[in-house]
Each structure stands twice: as structure tokens, then as C-alpha cells.
């Protein structure tokens, strides 16, 4: 059911014994993205942004790309800065959301516009100096200044006219399936953001649980096979195209791709249906890219596929390994908050060296 993505399987490292702390969408999704099953904690992308900083002056360090079908469970908490400085929260954008025409009005030249922004910056700095220690104020100033710089960069990065026809065909951006075409454009936007120096991109695919008919989500309680026969073609080609594109451009050597979900599905059907319930006790995530030993598997469930029995793994070990690959020590990356040195991996985790190149 994944003919395109299966072509990349030898480059993936699989974690087959994942376990979650919740079997409910919201807390489990938050747990997968922040390392904590409750809101208020920084996302993995915010931690990486905090630790490594920006590579681009005119684009955000961290971008979230929600699916056209809606935000994931618990919404923006999945890419929140939590208690980290506000500038570490992701900027949410998407290829299906047109960027307003913000070209200079007629009669206003670039030099005049620049002098205006310089004056505004001077006034902001004077105001900030009179309010020392107010990080939210400084973050707001930084956000507005980034927005000004993005006036030219953001429309360019989301304008796909420069992409050749074969790239559009690779991703499926012109698919008659409008949901697939929208997700494909977000995948292409991800590559364009990464190659322009965005440090971390969260790409979501149909993650909101909405609609009783199951057309809008992966939560296949009633009709798993037919649901996935609709969803997988939307997901398969664009995701595989992103991996192919990163490879052929040489970007995969210093890009780490993470494929995550909040939990798996039970190996048994729900009574009276041909669907399956949530299973937080044994499911699979994978990663690939720079620093990853492709074609490896770590952990396993029992023969029935019900519970992790060999090397049970949590998101804490997963992110410990991610941080290690990025050159960070998961035990040292911390932020003092409410009397504690907080970490992405809380007080847990260890690096899974079996999947390292």
C-alpha cells in the first residue's frame, strides 16, 4: 500500500517497540512532539531552535506546516515554545495559504522604506531598554522584524513557478485528488524551506480527528482497511518524493528526517466493526538521513503485535538519539524553569547507538 515510500526502506532505521504514556489523541500527540503528555512544554523543534539558532536571517528558524484538513490534536501546543523564549515557537504556514501581496506601494522607494524601518527599530530599542528583562517584549520585537525581512523571502519560498515540471510530477502537486495535491505542495515547501536554511520543519498529514465518516483522519475505529486505502495514496507519493528530492540535491547528508505518530492500532478489531482501537503499547517510528544507519531495526513487539517486548522504547530515547545525531547532549540541553532544569527528555532517555551510522 506504500509503493513509493517502500523504495526508501533500506535508508530507514525503524523503532519497532515504541510505547506512549497515553492512549488518547491529544496527550499522546503532545507527548510525541514535546516529550510530555500535558501542554505547556517546548516542542522538539523549539528545543533544537533554542540550542542551534538560526541559519537564515530572513526566514524563521522553525516552521510548522499543518495539513489542509486541520491542525493536529491539541493544535499549536505541538509546536509551542512552552517556557522557552517566545521566539522559539514555530511559525505556522502552509502552501495552501496564499501570502498577501506586500510589495511596496507606488511612490515608496526601498531606501525610504528602509529608513522607516530603521527609525522603528531605534524606537523599539529605546522602549526595550526601559523595560529590562522582559523577554516577551524582546521576542515580539524580533518577530515583527523577522516579518519585515520575510516580506521578500516568504513569497519567494512559497512560489513554485521556478520548479521544473518533473519536480511537480514527482511530488504530485497537480494531482486531481485535492487532498493529495495540498499535502504534496506542503512536502515541496518543506524542501524549499530546508534548502534555504530553516532549521526545523514540522510537516503534518491529516492528523485531526474530525468527521464521523473517517474521511479526514487516520483514526480508523470502524473501517480500517477502506480508510487507509483512501489515506495512504495521499501520503505515499509526496512523502517519498520529499525523500528522493532531498537525496538528489545532496541535502539528505545533513538533514535528519523523523517519521512519528502518537500511537499504533490494536492487532484486534473492535467489536461490531472492521476497525481497530488505539495501541500505545507497541508501535513503530522511523528516522533516516545524516547520522542514521539505514536498513536497521531496533526492538520488536510480541508475535501478536500487541505489546513491545524487545527493547521497549519511549519518545525520550528517540529524542535522546535525535539530539545526539544533531551534536547535542540530551542531558546537558536544559532550561531553568520553576525551580527545575527542564529537558526535552525529562529525567529519562539514552542514546540508541544501534541505529547510528
C-alpha positions as YAML, in Angstrom:
chain: A
units: angstrom
residues:
- id: 1
  name: UNK
  ca: [0.00, 0.00, 0.00]
- id: 2
  name: UNK
  ca: [3.10, 2.25, 0.04]
- id: 3
  name: UNK
  ca: [4.76, 1.56, -3.33]
- id: 4
  name: UNK
  ca: [6.66, 4.87, -3.45]
- id: 5
  name: UNK
  ca: [7.82, 5.06, 0.16]
- id: 6
  name: UNK
  ca: [8.93, 1.42, 0.12]
- id: 7
  name: UNK
  ca: [11.70, 2.38, -2.31]
- id: 8
  name: UNK
  ca: [13.46, 4.15, 0.58]
- id: 9
  name: UNK
  ca: [13.18, 1.37, 3.15]
- id: 10
  name: UNK
  ca: [16.89, 0.50, 3.06]
- id: 11
  name: UNK
  ca: [17.75, 4.02, 4.23]
- id: 12
  name: UNK
  ca: [15.42, 3.95, 7.23]
- id: 13
  name: UNK
  ca: [16.12, 2.97, 10.82]
- id: 14
  name: UNK
  ca: [12.99, 1.50, 12.41]
- id: 15
  name: UNK
  ca: [11.99, 1.64, 16.07]
- id: 16
  name: UNK
  ca: [9.55, -1.25, 16.36]
- id: 17
  name: UNK
  ca: [8.97, -1.23, 20.12]
- id: 18
  name: UNK
  ca: [7.71, 2.29, 20.75]
- id: 19
  name: UNK
  ca: [5.45, 2.93, 23.72]
- id: 20
  name: UNK
  ca: [3.42, 6.01, 24.69]
- id: 21
  name: UNK
  ca: [2.25, 7.35, 28.04]
- id: 22
  name: UNK
  ca: [-1.31, 7.86, 26.78]
- id: 23
  name: UNK
  ca: [-3.88, 6.16, 24.58]
- id: 24
  name: UNK
  ca: [-5.77, 9.42, 23.95]
- id: 25
  name: UNK
  ca: [-5.05, 11.52, 20.87]
- id: 26
  name: UNK
  ca: [-4.36, 14.90, 22.49]
- id: 27
  name: UNK
  ca: [-1.99, 13.86, 25.29]
- id: 28
  name: UNK
  ca: [-0.29, 11.23, 23.12]
- id: 29
  name: UNK
  ca: [0.27, 13.70, 20.29]
- id: 30
  name: UNK
  ca: [1.68, 16.25, 22.73]
- id: 31
  name: UNK
  ca: [3.89, 13.53, 24.22]
- id: 32
  name: UNK
  ca: [5.24, 12.62, 20.77]
- id: 33
  name: UNK
  ca: [6.10, 16.24, 19.98]
- id: 34
  name: UNK
  ca: [7.27, 17.58, 23.35]
- id: 35
  name: UNK
  ca: [8.25, 14.60, 25.49]
- id: 36
  name: UNK
  ca: [5.45, 15.39, 27.96]
- id: 37
  name: UNK
  ca: [1.78, 14.27, 27.86]
- id: 38
  name: UNK
  ca: [0.50, 17.67, 29.06]
- id: 39
  name: UNK
  ca: [0.56, 21.07, 27.41]
- id: 40
  name: UNK
  ca: [2.98, 23.84, 28.35]
- id: 41
  name: UNK
  ca: [6.27, 22.21, 27.38]
- id: 42
  name: UNK
  ca: [8.52, 23.13, 24.45]
- id: 43
  name: UNK
  ca: [8.32, 21.06, 21.31]
- id: 44
  name: UNK
  ca: [11.34, 19.22, 19.96]
- id: 45
  name: UNK
  ca: [11.64, 21.84, 17.23]
- id: 46
  name: UNK
  ca: [11.68, 24.64, 19.81]
- id: 47
  name: UNK
  ca: [14.46, 22.88, 21.73]
- id: 48
  name: UNK
  ca: [16.53, 22.47, 18.56]
- id: 49
  name: UNK
  ca: [15.89, 26.10, 17.63]
- id: 50
  name: UNK
  ca: [16.98, 27.17, 21.13]
- id: 51
  name: UNK
  ca: [20.13, 25.04, 21.01]
- id: 52
  name: UNK
  ca: [21.32, 25.61, 17.45]
- id: 53
  name: UNK
  ca: [19.90, 29.00, 16.49]
- id: 54
  name: UNK
  ca: [19.12, 30.27, 13.02]
- id: 55
  name: UNK
  ca: [20.79, 29.59, 9.69]
- id: 56
  name: UNK
  ca: [18.77, 32.20, 7.78]
- id: 57
  name: UNK
  ca: [18.26, 35.89, 8.59]
- id: 58
  name: UNK
  ca: [15.11, 36.30, 6.52]
- id: 59
  name: UNK
  ca: [13.24, 33.07, 7.35]
- id: 60
  name: UNK
  ca: [12.12, 31.54, 10.66]
- id: 61
  name: UNK
  ca: [14.31, 29.05, 12.48]
- id: 62
  name: UNK
  ca: [11.34, 26.74, 12.99]
- id: 63
  name: UNK
  ca: [8.28, 26.26, 10.75]
- id: 64
  name: UNK
  ca: [5.14, 24.13, 11.21]
- id: 65
  name: UNK
  ca: [3.12, 23.05, 8.16]
- id: 66
  name: UNK
  ca: [-0.38, 21.92, 9.23]
- id: 67
  name: UNK
  ca: [-2.39, 19.82, 6.81]
- id: 68
  name: UNK
  ca: [-5.18, 21.42, 4.78]
- id: 69
  name: UNK
  ca: [-7.58, 19.25, 6.79]
- id: 70
  name: UNK
  ca: [-6.73, 20.98, 10.06]
- id: 71
  name: UNK
  ca: [-4.28, 21.13, 12.92]
- id: 72
  name: UNK
  ca: [-3.27, 18.01, 14.88]
- id: 73
  name: UNK
  ca: [-4.92, 17.17, 18.21]
- id: 74
  name: UNK
  ca: [-4.20, 19.96, 20.72]
- id: 75
  name: UNK
  ca: [-3.25, 22.21, 17.82]
- id: 76
  name: UNK
  ca: [-0.48, 24.74, 18.31]
- id: 77
  name: UNK
  ca: [0.74, 23.11, 21.52]
- id: 78
  name: UNK
  ca: [2.53, 20.64, 19.23]
- id: 79
  name: UNK
  ca: [4.92, 23.35, 18.01]
- id: 80
  name: UNK
  ca: [4.87, 25.60, 21.07]
- id: 81
  name: UNK
  ca: [7.91, 27.21, 22.68]
- id: 82
  name: UNK
  ca: [6.48, 26.29, 26.11]
- id: 83
  name: UNK
  ca: [8.63, 28.05, 28.70]
- id: 84
  name: UNK
  ca: [11.48, 28.71, 26.25]
- id: 85
  name: UNK
  ca: [11.79, 32.27, 24.89]
- id: 86
  name: UNK
  ca: [8.80, 33.11, 22.71]
- id: 87
  name: UNK
  ca: [10.92, 33.45, 19.58]
- id: 88
  name: UNK
  ca: [11.45, 29.66, 19.68]
- id: 89
  name: UNK
  ca: [7.83, 28.87, 18.79]
- id: 90
  name: UNK
  ca: [7.30, 27.71, 15.23]
- id: 91
  name: UNK
  ca: [5.86, 29.98, 12.57]
- id: 92
  name: UNK
  ca: [2.86, 28.15, 11.11]
- id: 93
  name: UNK
  ca: [2.42, 28.42, 7.36]
- id: 94
  name: UNK
  ca: [1.26, 26.20, 4.50]
- id: 95
  name: UNK
  ca: [1.39, 26.06, 0.73]
- id: 96
  name: UNK
  ca: [-2.41, 26.23, 0.52]
- id: 97
  name: UNK
  ca: [-2.46, 29.56, 2.40]
- id: 98
  name: UNK
  ca: [-1.61, 32.37, -0.05]
- id: 99
  name: UNK
  ca: [0.77, 35.02, 1.22]
- id: 100
  name: UNK
  ca: [-0.65, 38.51, 0.97]
- id: 101
  name: UNK
  ca: [0.84, 40.85, -1.64]
- id: 102
  name: UNK
  ca: [3.09, 43.03, 0.49]
- id: 103
  name: UNK
  ca: [5.05, 44.79, -2.22]
- id: 104
  name: UNK
  ca: [5.88, 48.44, -1.56]
- id: 105
  name: UNK
  ca: [3.06, 50.82, -2.52]
- id: 106
  name: UNK
  ca: [3.57, 53.04, -5.51]
- id: 107
  name: UNK
  ca: [5.64, 56.11, -4.70]
- id: 108
  name: UNK
  ca: [7.55, 54.48, -1.82]
- id: 109
  name: UNK
  ca: [11.11, 53.51, -2.67]
- id: 110
  name: UNK
  ca: [13.24, 50.85, -0.98]
- id: 111
  name: UNK
  ca: [15.55, 53.41, 0.58]
- id: 112
  name: UNK
  ca: [12.64, 55.30, 2.16]
- id: 113
  name: UNK
  ca: [11.09, 52.06, 3.41]
- id: 114
  name: UNK
  ca: [14.43, 51.04, 4.91]
- id: 115
  name: UNK
  ca: [14.80, 54.38, 6.74]
- id: 116
  name: UNK
  ca: [11.31, 53.94, 8.15]
- id: 117
  name: UNK
  ca: [12.16, 50.50, 9.50]
- id: 118
  name: UNK
  ca: [15.46, 51.82, 10.93]
- id: 119
  name: UNK
  ca: [13.55, 54.52, 12.80]
- id: 120
  name: UNK
  ca: [11.06, 51.95, 14.10]
- id: 121
  name: UNK
  ca: [13.94, 49.73, 15.23]
- id: 122
  name: UNK
  ca: [15.52, 52.68, 17.08]
- id: 123
  name: UNK
  ca: [12.26, 53.48, 18.88]
- id: 124
  name: UNK
  ca: [11.73, 49.82, 19.78]
- id: 125
  name: UNK
  ca: [15.24, 49.51, 21.20]
- id: 126
  name: UNK
  ca: [14.72, 52.64, 23.32]
- id: 127
  name: UNK
  ca: [11.45, 51.19, 24.63]
- id: 128
  name: UNK
  ca: [13.05, 47.81, 25.35]
- id: 129
  name: UNK
  ca: [15.91, 49.45, 27.24]
- id: 130
  name: UNK
  ca: [13.38, 50.99, 29.62]
- id: 131
  name: UNK
  ca: [11.90, 47.52, 30.30]
- id: 132
  name: UNK
  ca: [14.93, 45.30, 31.03]
- id: 133
  name: UNK
  ca: [14.33, 41.59, 31.49]
- id: 134
  name: UNK
  ca: [11.01, 41.50, 29.62]
- id: 135
  name: UNK
  ca: [11.74, 38.63, 27.24]
- id: 136
  name: UNK
  ca: [8.23, 38.65, 25.77]
- id: 137
  name: UNK
  ca: [8.73, 42.24, 24.61]
- id: 138
  name: UNK
  ca: [12.07, 41.40, 23.03]
- id: 139
  name: UNK
  ca: [10.55, 38.34, 21.35]
- id: 140
  name: UNK
  ca: [7.69, 40.43, 19.92]
- id: 141
  name: UNK
  ca: [10.18, 42.94, 18.52]
- id: 142
  name: UNK
  ca: [12.20, 40.14, 16.95]
- id: 143
  name: UNK
  ca: [9.05, 38.62, 15.46]
- id: 144
  name: UNK
  ca: [7.97, 41.87, 13.82]
- id: 145
  name: UNK
  ca: [11.45, 42.50, 12.46]
- id: 146
  name: UNK
  ca: [11.56, 38.97, 11.06]
- id: 147
  name: UNK
  ca: [8.16, 39.57, 9.48]
- id: 148
  name: UNK
  ca: [9.56, 42.64, 7.75]
- id: 149
  name: UNK
  ca: [12.52, 40.67, 6.39]
- id: 150
  name: UNK
  ca: [10.15, 37.91, 5.26]
- id: 151
  name: UNK
  ca: [8.30, 40.35, 3.00]
- id: 152
  name: UNK
  ca: [10.60, 39.30, 0.20]
- id: 153
  name: UNK
  ca: [11.74, 35.84, 1.28]
- id: 154
  name: UNK
  ca: [8.41, 34.23, 2.22]
- id: 155
  name: UNK
  ca: [6.61, 34.90, -1.09]
- id: 156
  name: UNK
  ca: [9.66, 33.59, -2.95]
- id: 157
  name: UNK
  ca: [9.95, 30.38, -0.95]
- id: 158
  name: UNK
  ca: [6.27, 29.54, -1.44]
- id: 159
  name: UNK
  ca: [6.24, 30.42, -5.17]
- id: 160
  name: UNK
  ca: [6.63, 27.11, -7.01]
- id: 161
  name: UNK
  ca: [6.74, 28.61, -10.51]
- id: 162
  name: UNK
  ca: [10.51, 28.19, -10.63]
- id: 163
  name: UNK
  ca: [10.22, 24.45, -10.02]
- id: 164
  name: UNK
  ca: [10.54, 22.37, -13.24]
- id: 165
  name: UNK
  ca: [7.67, 20.25, -14.43]
- id: 166
  name: UNK
  ca: [9.34, 16.98, -13.46]
- id: 167
  name: UNK
  ca: [9.54, 18.11, -9.82]
- id: 168
  name: UNK
  ca: [5.81, 18.85, -9.74]
- id: 169
  name: UNK
  ca: [5.17, 15.42, -11.26]
- id: 170
  name: UNK
  ca: [7.49, 13.80, -8.72]
- id: 171
  name: UNK
  ca: [5.55, 15.25, -5.78]
- id: 172
  name: UNK
  ca: [2.09, 15.10, -7.34]
- id: 173
  name: UNK
  ca: [1.29, 18.77, -6.77]
- id: 174
  name: UNK
  ca: [-1.19, 18.74, -9.67]
- id: 175
  name: UNK
  ca: [-2.98, 15.57, -8.60]
- id: 176
  name: UNK
  ca: [-6.75, 15.54, -9.24]
- id: 177
  name: UNK
  ca: [-7.04, 14.40, -5.62]
- id: 178
  name: UNK
  ca: [-7.14, 17.83, -3.98]
- id: 179
  name: UNK
  ca: [-6.10, 16.48, -0.56]
- id: 180
  name: UNK
  ca: [-3.06, 14.78, -2.07]
- id: 181
  name: UNK
  ca: [-2.15, 17.87, -4.10]
- id: 182
  name: UNK
  ca: [-2.31, 20.07, -0.99]
- id: 183
  name: UNK
  ca: [-0.13, 17.70, 1.04]
- id: 184
  name: UNK
  ca: [2.28, 17.40, -1.91]
- id: 185
  name: UNK
  ca: [2.68, 21.18, -2.01]
- id: 186
  name: UNK
  ca: [3.49, 21.18, 1.71]
- id: 187
  name: UNK
  ca: [6.12, 18.49, 1.09]
- id: 188
  name: UNK
  ca: [7.67, 20.59, -1.68]
- id: 189
  name: UNK
  ca: [7.51, 23.65, 0.57]
- id: 190
  name: UNK
  ca: [9.38, 21.65, 3.23]
- id: 191
  name: UNK
  ca: [12.28, 21.03, 0.86]
- id: 192
  name: UNK
  ca: [12.37, 24.68, -0.21]
- id: 193
  name: UNK
  ca: [12.43, 25.80, 3.44]
- id: 194
  name: UNK
  ca: [15.19, 23.36, 4.37]
- id: 195
  name: UNK
  ca: [17.46, 24.29, 1.49]
- id: 196
  name: UNK
  ca: [17.08, 27.98, 2.43]
- id: 197
  name: UNK
  ca: [18.28, 27.43, 5.97]
- id: 198
  name: UNK
  ca: [15.17, 26.77, 8.07]
- id: 199
  name: UNK
  ca: [16.48, 24.67, 10.92]
- id: 200
  name: UNK
  ca: [13.42, 22.52, 11.78]
- id: 201
  name: UNK
  ca: [10.21, 21.79, 9.88]
- id: 202
  name: UNK
  ca: [7.12, 20.01, 11.30]
- id: 203
  name: UNK
  ca: [5.12, 18.51, 8.42]
- id: 204
  name: UNK
  ca: [1.67, 17.15, 9.32]
- id: 205
  name: UNK
  ca: [-0.53, 14.82, 7.27]
- id: 206
  name: UNK
  ca: [-4.27, 14.58, 8.06]
- id: 207
  name: UNK
  ca: [-3.86, 14.40, 11.78]
- id: 208
  name: UNK
  ca: [-7.03, 15.97, 13.19]
- id: 209
  name: UNK
  ca: [-9.68, 13.52, 14.36]
- id: 210
  name: UNK
  ca: [-12.78, 15.07, 12.84]
- id: 211
  name: UNK
  ca: [-15.63, 13.74, 10.77]
- id: 212
  name: UNK
  ca: [-17.68, 10.72, 11.74]
- id: 213
  name: UNK
  ca: [-17.11, 9.09, 8.35]
- id: 214
  name: UNK
  ca: [-13.36, 8.90, 8.92]
- id: 215
  name: UNK
  ca: [-12.58, 10.77, 5.70]
- id: 216
  name: UNK
  ca: [-10.45, 13.35, 7.47]
- id: 217
  name: UNK
  ca: [-8.24, 11.33, 9.79]
- id: 218
  name: UNK
  ca: [-6.23, 8.15, 10.37]
- id: 219
  name: UNK
  ca: [-8.32, 7.16, 13.40]
- id: 220
  name: UNK
  ca: [-9.77, 4.01, 11.81]
- id: 221
  name: UNK
  ca: [-12.01, 2.65, 14.56]
- id: 222
  name: UNK
  ca: [-14.73, 1.41, 12.20]
- id: 223
  name: UNK
  ca: [-13.32, 0.64, 8.74]
- id: 224
  name: UNK
  ca: [-9.54, 0.48, 8.90]
- id: 225
  name: UNK
  ca: [-8.79, -1.05, 5.50]
- id: 226
  name: UNK
  ca: [-11.02, 1.21, 3.45]
- id: 227
  name: UNK
  ca: [-9.92, 4.26, 5.47]
- id: 228
  name: UNK
  ca: [-6.26, 3.56, 4.81]
- id: 229
  name: UNK
  ca: [-6.95, 2.83, 1.16]
- id: 230
  name: UNK
  ca: [-8.08, 6.47, 0.97]
- id: 231
  name: UNK
  ca: [-5.35, 7.96, 3.16]
- id: 232
  name: UNK
  ca: [-2.23, 6.13, 2.04]
- id: 233
  name: UNK
  ca: [-2.25, 7.32, -1.61]
- id: 234
  name: UNK
  ca: [-2.42, 10.89, -0.26]
- id: 235
  name: UNK
  ca: [0.57, 10.27, 1.98]
- id: 236
  name: UNK
  ca: [2.72, 7.91, -0.09]
- id: 237
  name: UNK
  ca: [3.91, 9.67, -3.24]
- id: 238
  name: UNK
  ca: [4.51, 13.18, -1.80]
- id: 239
  name: UNK
  ca: [6.41, 11.84, 1.22]
- id: 240
  name: UNK
  ca: [8.58, 9.58, -0.93]
- id: 241
  name: UNK
  ca: [9.16, 12.47, -3.33]
- id: 242
  name: UNK
  ca: [10.46, 14.65, -0.50]
- id: 243
  name: UNK
  ca: [12.95, 11.94, 0.47]
- id: 244
  name: UNK
  ca: [14.01, 11.45, -3.17]
- id: 245
  name: UNK
  ca: [14.39, 15.20, -3.69]
- id: 246
  name: UNK
  ca: [16.49, 15.64, -0.55]
- id: 247
  name: UNK
  ca: [18.73, 12.80, -1.71]
- id: 248
  name: UNK
  ca: [19.22, 14.00, -5.27]
- id: 249
  name: UNK
  ca: [20.12, 17.51, -4.08]
- id: 250
  name: UNK
  ca: [22.64, 16.25, -1.53]
- id: 251
  name: UNK
  ca: [20.54, 17.65, 1.31]
- id: 252
  name: UNK
  ca: [19.95, 14.29, 2.99]
- id: 253
  name: UNK
  ca: [23.58, 14.17, 4.15]
- id: 254
  name: UNK
  ca: [22.91, 16.88, 6.73]
- id: 255
  name: UNK
  ca: [19.15, 16.51, 7.13]
- id: 256
  name: UNK
  ca: [17.53, 14.20, 9.68]
- id: 257
  name: UNK
  ca: [14.02, 13.00, 8.76]
- id: 258
  name: UNK
  ca: [11.77, 11.78, 11.59]
- id: 259
  name: UNK
  ca: [8.50, 9.93, 10.99]
- id: 260
  name: UNK
  ca: [6.36, 9.95, 14.12]
- id: 261
  name: UNK
  ca: [2.84, 9.22, 15.30]
- id: 262
  name: UNK
  ca: [1.12, 9.29, 18.67]
- id: 263
  name: UNK
  ca: [0.42, 5.53, 18.89]
- id: 264
  name: UNK
  ca: [-0.40, 2.48, 16.79]
- id: 265
  name: UNK
  ca: [-3.50, 0.34, 16.32]
- id: 266
  name: UNK
  ca: [-4.55, -2.82, 18.11]
- id: 267
  name: UNK
  ca: [-3.98, -6.18, 16.37]
- id: 268
  name: UNK
  ca: [-7.63, -7.00, 17.09]
- id: 269
  name: UNK
  ca: [-10.79, -5.49, 15.61]
- id: 270
  name: UNK
  ca: [-13.29, -3.52, 17.65]
- id: 271
  name: UNK
  ca: [-16.48, -5.46, 18.29]
- id: 272
  name: UNK
  ca: [-19.10, -4.98, 15.61]
- id: 273
  name: UNK
  ca: [-16.68, -3.21, 13.24]
- id: 274
  name: UNK
  ca: [-13.76, -3.83, 10.89]
- id: 275
  name: UNK
  ca: [-11.73, -1.13, 12.59]
- id: 276
  name: UNK
  ca: [-9.11, -1.11, 15.35]
- id: 277
  name: UNK
  ca: [-8.66, 0.78, 18.58]
- id: 278
  name: UNK
  ca: [-5.62, 2.74, 19.83]
- id: 279
  name: UNK
  ca: [-2.49, 0.83, 20.89]
- id: 280
  name: UNK
  ca: [0.08, 2.81, 22.89]
- id: 281
  name: UNK
  ca: [1.93, -0.34, 23.98]
- id: 282
  name: UNK
  ca: [3.75, -1.31, 20.78]
- id: 283
  name: UNK
  ca: [4.10, 0.64, 17.53]
- id: 284
  name: UNK
  ca: [6.69, 1.86, 15.02]
- id: 285
  name: UNK
  ca: [8.52, 5.12, 14.27]
- id: 286
  name: UNK
  ca: [11.42, 5.59, 11.87]
- id: 287
  name: UNK
  ca: [14.17, 8.04, 11.03]
- id: 288
  name: UNK
  ca: [16.61, 8.45, 8.15]
- id: 289
  name: UNK
  ca: [19.22, 10.86, 6.89]
- id: 290
  name: UNK
  ca: [22.54, 12.16, 8.12]
- id: 291
  name: UNK
  ca: [23.94, 10.14, 11.02]
- id: 292
  name: UNK
  ca: [21.45, 7.29, 10.68]
- id: 293
  name: UNK
  ca: [22.38, 3.70, 9.82]
- id: 294
  name: UNK
  ca: [19.83, 2.75, 7.17]
- id: 295
  name: UNK
  ca: [18.26, -0.67, 6.97]
- id: 296
  name: UNK
  ca: [18.29, -1.23, 10.72]
- id: 297
  name: UNK
  ca: [15.54, -2.25, 13.14]
- id: 298
  name: UNK
  ca: [15.52, -1.75, 16.89]
- id: 299
  name: UNK
  ca: [13.09, -3.51, 19.19]
- id: 300
  name: UNK
  ca: [10.10, -5.73, 18.50]
- id: 301
  name: UNK
  ca: [6.59, -6.46, 19.70]
- id: 302
  name: UNK
  ca: [5.26, -9.87, 20.69]
- id: 303
  name: UNK
  ca: [4.20, -12.21, 17.88]
- id: 304
  name: UNK
  ca: [0.66, -10.89, 18.09]
- id: 305
  name: UNK
  ca: [1.76, -7.28, 17.61]
- id: 306
  name: UNK
  ca: [0.15, -6.23, 20.88]
- id: 307
  name: UNK
  ca: [3.00, -5.12, 23.19]
- id: 308
  name: UNK
  ca: [6.65, -4.15, 22.93]
- id: 309
  name: UNK
  ca: [8.74, -6.98, 24.38]
- id: 310
  name: UNK
  ca: [12.22, -6.48, 22.91]
- id: 311
  name: UNK
  ca: [13.99, -3.18, 23.77]
- id: 312
  name: UNK
  ca: [10.83, -1.21, 24.66]
- id: 313
  name: UNK
  ca: [11.42, 2.39, 23.64]
- id: 314
  name: UNK
  ca: [9.82, 5.70, 24.58]
- id: 315
  name: UNK
  ca: [9.91, 9.06, 22.85]
- id: 316
  name: UNK
  ca: [12.60, 10.02, 25.37]
- id: 317
  name: UNK
  ca: [15.09, 7.51, 23.92]
- id: 318
  name: UNK
  ca: [14.01, 8.52, 20.42]
- id: 319
  name: UNK
  ca: [14.77, 12.20, 21.06]
- id: 320
  name: UNK
  ca: [17.93, 11.41, 23.03]
- id: 321
  name: UNK
  ca: [19.16, 9.78, 19.84]
- id: 322
  name: UNK
  ca: [17.95, 12.67, 17.68]
- id: 323
  name: UNK
  ca: [19.78, 15.24, 19.81]
- id: 324
  name: UNK
  ca: [22.94, 13.12, 19.74]
- id: 325
  name: UNK
  ca: [22.82, 12.99, 15.93]
- id: 326
  name: UNK
  ca: [22.44, 16.78, 15.88]
- id: 327
  name: UNK
  ca: [25.58, 17.12, 18.00]
- id: 328
  name: UNK
  ca: [23.78, 17.86, 21.27]
- id: 329
  name: UNK
  ca: [23.96, 16.17, 24.67]
- id: 330
  name: UNK
  ca: [20.41, 15.38, 25.77]
- id: 331
  name: UNK
  ca: [21.48, 15.55, 29.43]
- id: 332
  name: UNK
  ca: [23.06, 18.98, 29.04]
- id: 333
  name: UNK
  ca: [20.41, 20.68, 26.89]
- id: 334
  name: UNK
  ca: [18.23, 22.18, 29.63]
- id: 335
  name: UNK
  ca: [16.39, 25.34, 30.65]
- id: 336
  name: UNK
  ca: [15.77, 26.51, 34.20]
- id: 337
  name: UNK
  ca: [12.04, 26.88, 34.84]
- id: 338
  name: UNK
  ca: [10.02, 26.89, 38.06]
- id: 339
  name: UNK
  ca: [12.95, 25.68, 40.14]
- id: 340
  name: UNK
  ca: [13.96, 22.84, 37.82]
- id: 341
  name: UNK
  ca: [16.39, 22.32, 34.96]
- id: 342
  name: UNK
  ca: [13.92, 21.12, 32.34]
- id: 343
  name: UNK
  ca: [14.84, 18.88, 29.40]
- id: 344
  name: UNK
  ca: [13.17, 17.58, 26.25]
- id: 345
  name: UNK
  ca: [13.68, 14.06, 27.60]
- id: 346
  name: UNK
  ca: [12.67, 14.99, 31.18]
- id: 347
  name: UNK
  ca: [14.82, 12.83, 33.53]
- id: 348
  name: UNK
  ca: [14.82, 9.88, 31.13]
- id: 349
  name: UNK
  ca: [16.41, 8.72, 27.92]
- id: 350
  name: UNK
  ca: [19.54, 7.20, 26.47]
- id: 351
  name: UNK
  ca: [21.13, 7.22, 23.04]
- id: 352
  name: UNK
  ca: [20.21, 4.17, 20.91]
- id: 353
  name: UNK
  ca: [23.58, 3.56, 19.28]
- id: 354
  name: UNK
  ca: [22.38, 0.58, 17.25]
- id: 355
  name: UNK
  ca: [20.80, 2.98, 14.71]
- id: 356
  name: UNK
  ca: [23.79, 5.33, 14.39]
- id: 357
  name: UNK
  ca: [25.90, 5.31, 11.25]
...
